[in-house]
Amino acid sequence: MANTKDYAMREMIYDEKFSSGKEYTCKELMDIVNDRLERRGLKLIQSRTTFMQDIQEMNEKFHHLYGKSGIVWEDRHKKRYYRYRSGIDSIYNRELTQDEVEKLQEVRSLLQGFKGMPKFDWIDQMMSRLDQNISGKQKAIASFEGGTKYGSKYLMLLFKAIRERQVLDVEYRRFFMDSESLVLHPYYLKQYWRHWYLMAKREGGKDIEAFALDCMEAVGVNKSVKYKATKTSFKKYFEHLVGVTMPPETNVEHIVLWADASLAPYLLTMPIHESQALCPSEDGKSCIVTLDVMINYELIQELMFYADRLVVKSPAFFRDAMKERLEWCKESYKNVEEGNSITEGMEPQLFAFNYIHEDKNDWIDIHFRISLGLTVLDSYISHWNNDWGYIRTCLERIVNHSRTVIELNYEDEPTKIELKKDGEMLDIMVTPNSLASKDQMPFSGFAKCKDVVRELYQGLMECTKAYPKEYVDGCPFTYDVVYNALRSEKIEEYLKEV
């Protein structure tokens, strides 16, 4: 029975030899082909029947292209010699159809993302050959945006680790933060906005996290830790996700957006998410867009991209959060234009919570300050309305819960400190109470979870100094009472952990 496998490889070898203009016998061609196949670990052709079928297959292609056979032969001295017909240089040397050009453009677009990466040098050569075949003598008609130059160093190593189920030692440094040593079980690679991410679990961890390749300083195989596989279907994992970050609260929200009609073409051709549905209004001046997604950082960034022509209608809590974010943008422009982005006498801080001591009657209204980056908020805690045990419980909640809201002076309009976990980081949102000055706006940012807990805990413990050591008229608590109500062994043990 003829060997029909690996025909494409054999055809390329035949074409290469015939393109030289020389002629060959059946035995010569079979020897050349088998030598090439053997070097590639492919099955050899054993029979003359296979060879004859290969020649017949190629000639059928030539008939389709030119209406005549491309391979001809001549019998001399009891041997048959094969060659290309005069005027034919190659079975591949022809103009591509429009359909073939479009398919090659798709292949080119995919390969472009790997161009220039270590161990992908062969792609540079292939790209040049594809460009020649696609364009020929015509001018180039398209260009494609390549992948990011960052993070490509370890791409092949990570491919191999996932395929061979290897545990990895990774030196990982988020921007502007200290490097940390991680032991990771790798499962999946995903690209988002030209950046590559490794989906993996930490050794001892429960959740899959996204690790940016451009934050990896060193990657090596760990042979002492047993690989732990995952049953996660990443098709389902990303089903309701924009980007790569799984939010702490994995509720799928039905988000309704209002969009200006001018955005419709962009949203139709570049949907925010595959769940997107778009319904034009009757007047044709706007449209309603719906998404069924989890709310994460990448979704917010996508919506901010169209912020001048797109409005969140529901859910209400997300609409309010987006409104606040736009107010911060407006305030940032104002601060920079007025040259007061840096508060006089204050150094920028990643996150801080401080008690401001003023006089012996501080317990009436305890003055505190919250700093985040260059933003500072001054406010007060009124002793009449504050439950120190509640604050301790909130601090303890941060350690094991995805979302925590601490309300200071929580009757009327409290100062709210909302904390959402994102891996080892916390997304901090601070909203001032009615006692804050009118020019102080809500602000937000990221900081390490342990740093935030430490600053809040130590800062609030400092606030206990506002109370007298012994009871005085009008003061409901003493220092010891508040101190013992706020002190937490759970938090102190957490802060001691390395």
Residue pairs with C-beta under 8 A, 6 or more apart in sequence:
2 47
2 49
2 50
2 53
3 43
3 45
3 46
3 47
3 50
4 50
4 53
5 42
5 43
6 37
6 42
6 43
7 54
7 57
9 36
9 37
9 40
9 42
10 33
10 37
10 45
10 54
11 54
11 57
11 58
11 91
13 32
13 33
13 36
14 29
14 33
14 54
14 55
14 58
15 58
15 90
15 91
15 92
17 24
17 29
17 32
18 24
18 71
18 82
18 83
18 84
18 90
19 84
19 89
19 90
21 83
21 84
22 83
23 74
23 81
23 82
23 83
24 32
24 81
24 82
24 83
25 79
25 80
25 81
25 82
26 48
26 51
26 80
26 82
29 51
29 82
30 45
30 48
30 51
33 45
34 44
34 45
37 43
37 44
37 45
38 44
45 51
45 54
55 71
55 82
58 70
58 71
58 91
59 69
59 70
59 71
61 70
61 91
62 68
62 69
62 70
62 71
62 88
62 91
63 69
65 91
65 94
66 88
68 85
69 85
70 84
70 85
70 88
70 91
71 82
71 83
71 84
71 85
72 82
72 83
72 84
72 85
73 80
73 81
73 82
73 83
74 80
74 81
74 83
75 81
95 136
96 104
96 133
96 134
101 134
104 130
104 133
104 134
105 134
105 142
107 130
108 127
108 130
108 131
108 134
108 144
109 144
111 123
111 126
111 127
111 130
112 127
112 144
112 145
112 146
112 147
113 146
113 147
113 191
114 120
114 123
114 147
114 155
115 123
115 124
115 127
115 146
115 147
116 124
116 146
116 149
116 152
117 123
117 147
117 152
117 155
117 156
118 152
118 153
118 155
118 156
119 156
120 156
131 140
135 141
145 194
147 191
147 194
147 196
148 194
148 195
148 196
148 214
150 195
150 213
150 214
151 195
151 196
151 212
151 213
151 214
151 215
151 216
152 196
152 213
153 213
153 216
154 213
154 216
154 219
155 189
155 196
155 213
157 219
158 168
158 186
158 189
158 198
158 213
158 219
159 189
160 166
161 167
161 168
161 186
161 221
162 186
162 187
162 188
162 189
165 227
165 229
166 186
166 221
166 222
166 227
167 183
167 184
167 185
167 203
167 221
167 222
167 223
167 225
167 226
167 227
168 183
168 184
168 185
168 186
168 200
168 219
168 220
168 221
168 222
169 181
169 182
169 183
169 218
169 219
169 220
169 221
169 222
170 181
170 182
170 183
170 184
170 211
170 216
170 218
170 219
171 179
171 180
171 181
171 182
171 216
171 217
171 218
171 219
172 179
172 180
172 181
172 182
172 211
172 215
172 216
172 217
173 179
173 180
173 215
173 217
174 215
175 215
177 448
179 217
182 202
182 203
182 211
183 202
183 203
183 222
183 225
184 198
184 200
184 201
184 202
184 203
184 211
185 200
185 201
185 202
185 203
185 227
185 228
185 229
185 230
186 198
186 199
186 200
187 199
187 200
187 201
187 208
187 230
187 232
187 234
188 198
188 199
188 234
189 196
189 197
189 198
189 199
190 196
190 197
190 199
190 210
190 234
190 238
190 244
191 197
192 243
192 244
192 298
193 243
195 212
195 213
195 214
196 212
196 213
196 214
197 210
197 211
197 212
197 213
197 244
198 210
198 211
198 213
199 208
199 209
199 210
199 211
199 234
199 237
199 244
200 208
200 209
200 211
201 207
201 208
201 209
201 228
201 230
202 209
203 225
207 246
208 230
208 232
208 237
208 246
209 246
209 423
210 244
210 245
210 246
237 246
238 244
240 252
240 273
240 275
240 292
240 293
240 294
241 293
241 294
241 296
242 272
242 273
242 293
242 296
242 298
242 299
242 302
243 296
243 297
243 298
243 299
243 301
244 298
245 296
245 297
245 298
245 422
246 294
246 296
247 294
247 295
247 296
247 402
247 420
247 422
248 402
248 403
248 420
248 421
248 422
249 294
249 295
249 402
249 403
249 420
250 294
251 294
252 292
252 293
252 294
253 292
253 293
253 294
253 295
253 315
253 318
254 290
254 291
254 292
254 314
254 315
255 290
255 291
255 292
255 293
255 295
255 312
255 314
255 315
255 318
256 288
256 289
256 290
256 312
256 313
256 314
257 288
257 289
257 290
257 291
257 303
257 310
257 311
257 312
257 313
258 286
258 287
258 288
258 289
258 310
258 311
258 313
259 267
259 278
259 286
259 287
259 288
259 289
259 306
259 309
259 310
259 311
260 285
260 286
260 309
260 310
261 280
261 281
261 284
261 285
261 286
261 287
262 309
263 287
263 306
263 309
263 310
264 278
264 280
264 287
266 306
267 276
267 278
267 287
267 289
268 278
272 289
272 291
272 299
272 302
272 303
273 291
273 292
273 293
273 299
275 290
275 291
275 292
275 293
276 289
276 290
276 291
277 289
277 290
278 287
278 288
278 289
279 287
279 288
279 289
279 290
280 286
280 287
281 287
281 288
288 313
289 310
291 299
293 299
295 318
297 422
297 427
300 322
300 325
303 310
303 312
303 322
304 325
307 326
307 329
311 319
312 318
312 319
312 322
313 319
321 429
324 429
324 431
324 442
325 444
327 441
327 442
328 441
328 442
328 443
328 444
331 441
332 341
335 341
341 374
342 348
342 374
343 374
343 376
346 371
346 376
348 373
348 374
349 371
349 372
349 373
350 372
350 373
350 447
350 451
351 371
351 372
351 428
351 445
351 447
351 451
351 452
351 455
352 369
352 370
352 371
352 372
352 455
352 459
353 368
353 369
353 370
353 371
353 455
353 456
353 458
353 459
353 460
354 368
354 369
354 371
354 459
354 462
355 366
355 367
355 368
355 459
355 460
355 462
355 463
355 465
355 466
356 367
356 368
356 369
356 378
357 465
357 466
358 367
360 468
362 466
363 383
363 466
363 467
363 468
363 475
363 477
364 382
364 383
365 380
365 381
365 382
365 383
365 435
366 380
366 381
366 382
366 383
366 463
366 466
367 378
367 379
367 380
368 378
368 379
368 380
368 381
368 408
368 459
368 463
369 376
369 377
369 378
370 376
370 377
370 379
370 415
370 417
370 430
371 377
372 428
372 430
372 443
372 444
372 445
372 447
373 443
373 445
375 443
375 445
377 415
377 430
377 432
377 436
377 440
377 443
378 436
378 437
378 440
379 408
379 409
379 415
379 432
379 433
379 435
379 436
380 409
380 433
380 435
381 408
381 409
381 463
382 409
383 467
383 475
383 476
383 477
384 476
385 409
385 410
385 411
385 412
386 408
386 409
386 410
387 410
388 482
388 485
388 486
389 485
389 486
390 410
391 406
391 408
391 460
391 486
392 485
392 486
392 487
392 488
392 491
394 404
394 405
394 406
395 406
395 453
395 456
395 457
395 460
395 488
395 491
396 488
396 490
396 491
397 404
398 404
398 419
398 421
398 426
398 449
398 452
398 453
399 453
399 490
399 491
399 494
401 421
402 420
402 421
403 418
403 419
403 420
403 421
404 418
404 419
405 416
405 417
405 418
405 419
406 416
406 417
406 419
406 456
407 414
407 415
407 416
408 414
408 415
408 416
408 417
408 433
409 415
409 433
409 435
412 433
412 434
413 433
413 434
414 433
415 430
415 431
415 432
415 433
415 436
416 429
416 430
416 431
416 433
417 428
417 429
417 430
417 456
418 428
418 429
418 430
418 431
419 426
419 427
419 428
419 429
419 452
420 426
420 427
420 429
421 427
421 449
422 446
424 448
424 449
424 450
425 446
425 447
425 448
425 449
426 446
426 447
426 448
426 449
426 452
427 444
427 445
427 446
428 444
428 445
428 446
428 447
428 452
429 442
429 443
429 444
430 442
430 443
430 444
431 442
432 440
432 441
432 442
450 494
450 495
450 497
453 491
453 494
453 495
454 495
457 488
457 491
457 495
460 486
461 483
461 486
461 487
463 482
464 479
464 482
464 483
464 486
465 479
467 475
467 477
467 478
467 479
467 481
467 482
468 475
468 478
468 479
469 478
469 479
469 480
470 478
471 478
